[in-house]
């Protein structure tokens, strides 16, 4: 069990975490990478998408999530 982590979207049954990264994440790439390793180590797939992409190409983002599933 992972305690103390907050993610943007979580689907427990397929084991998928979706993180939508805004500009703030540029400053925390190392911390995000460590978090992703921790999540993957617990058996979850992690999909990261840029917030700008969600606004510009939502269809493409949904497609990435479908592919991850």
C-alpha angles and dihedrals in degrees: 000000000000114000126190099022123122118194131184097236130006130186106185100188097058089030097237130153120190118196120192107204123206127184092287090071092065086073094048105045093127093049091046091051091052090049091050090052090051092049092046090048088057090054102262127131113227124209117187121194130176115249089230090058091054089058096040103039112013091159090058092049091050089050091053090051091049090051090051090053 
